[in-house]
Amino acid sequence: MVFSHSFLETYFGPVDPRMCNYFFYMSLISAIASIISAGLFIKLLIKPIPGKKTKDAIINMAFFSLNSGFFYFSNRIFYNMCKASSGHAI
């Protein structure tokens, strides 16, 4: 199967620099989610939920906080790489 040059450029070539905003907004959303989940995690540590599932809730909130933090950091790196590869100053 032979692909034309325009097909390859369209679907696998460089993206428009405006597309870098996707990574910016995703890092912003994940930073907010990370802050909120870290706050909820601390709240659960201070005042646990009555019942048997408190330990599970604390563990889940800790993992969600870490996951949101990693998602923020990776999107921030992708944003900087996208801006740098499109020739714009960061």
C-alpha positions as CSV (number, residue, x, y, z in Angstrom):
1,M,0.0,0.0,0.0
2,V,1.4,3.3,-1.0
3,F,0.6,6.5,0.9
4,S,0.8,9.9,-0.6
5,H,3.0,12.6,0.8
6,S,0.0,14.8,1.7
7,F,-1.6,11.9,3.6
8,L,1.5,11.4,5.7
9,E,2.0,15.1,6.3
10,T,-1.6,15.6,7.3
11,Y,-1.8,12.7,9.8
12,F,1.8,12.2,10.9
13,G,3.5,15.6,10.3
14,P,4.0,18.5,12.6
15,V,0.9,20.0,14.2
16,D,-0.1,23.6,14.2
17,P,1.5,25.5,17.2
18,R,-2.0,26.3,18.4
19,M,-2.4,22.6,19.2
20,C,0.1,23.1,22.0
21,N,-2.7,24.7,24.0
22,Y,-4.2,21.3,24.5
23,F,-1.3,20.3,26.7
24,F,-1.4,23.7,28.5
25,Y,-5.1,23.3,29.4
26,M,-4.7,19.6,30.3
27,S,-1.9,20.5,32.7
28,L,-4.0,23.3,34.2
29,I,-7.0,20.9,34.8
30,S,-4.7,18.2,36.2
31,A,-3.0,20.7,38.5
32,I,-6.4,21.7,39.9
33,A,-7.4,18.1,40.3
34,S,-4.2,17.3,42.1
35,I,-4.6,20.2,44.5
36,I,-8.3,19.3,45.3
37,S,-7.5,15.6,45.7
38,A,-4.5,16.3,48.0
39,G,-6.8,18.5,50.1
40,L,-9.4,15.8,50.3
41,F,-6.6,13.3,51.2
42,I,-5.5,15.5,54.1
43,K,-9.1,16.0,55.2
44,L,-9.6,12.2,55.2
45,L,-6.4,11.8,57.4
46,I,-7.6,14.4,59.9
47,K,-11.3,13.4,60.0
48,P,-11.9,9.9,58.7
49,I,-15.3,8.8,57.3
50,P,-17.2,6.7,59.9
51,G,-17.3,3.1,58.7
52,K,-15.1,0.2,57.6
53,K,-14.0,1.6,54.3
54,T,-12.0,4.6,55.6
55,K,-8.6,2.9,54.9
56,D,-9.7,2.1,51.3
57,A,-10.8,5.7,50.8
58,I,-7.5,7.1,52.1
59,I,-5.5,4.8,49.9
60,N,-7.6,5.6,46.8
61,M,-7.3,9.3,47.4
62,A,-3.6,9.1,47.9
63,F,-3.2,7.2,44.5
64,F,-5.5,9.7,42.8
65,S,-3.4,12.6,44.1
66,L,-0.2,11.0,42.8
67,N,-1.8,10.2,39.5
68,S,-3.1,13.8,39.0
69,G,0.4,15.1,39.9
70,F,2.1,12.8,37.3
71,F,-0.5,13.8,34.7
72,Y,0.1,17.5,35.4
73,F,3.9,17.0,35.2
74,S,3.8,15.0,31.9
75,N,1.4,17.5,30.2
76,R,3.6,20.3,31.3
77,I,6.6,18.6,29.7
78,F,4.6,17.9,26.5
79,Y,3.5,21.5,26.4
80,N,7.1,22.7,26.6
81,M,8.3,20.2,24.0
82,C,5.5,21.2,21.7
83,K,6.3,24.9,22.0
84,A,10.0,24.3,21.5
85,S,9.5,22.1,18.5
86,S,7.3,24.7,16.8
87,G,9.9,27.3,17.2
88,H,8.2,29.5,19.8
89,A,9.9,30.7,22.9
90,I,8.5,29.1,26.1
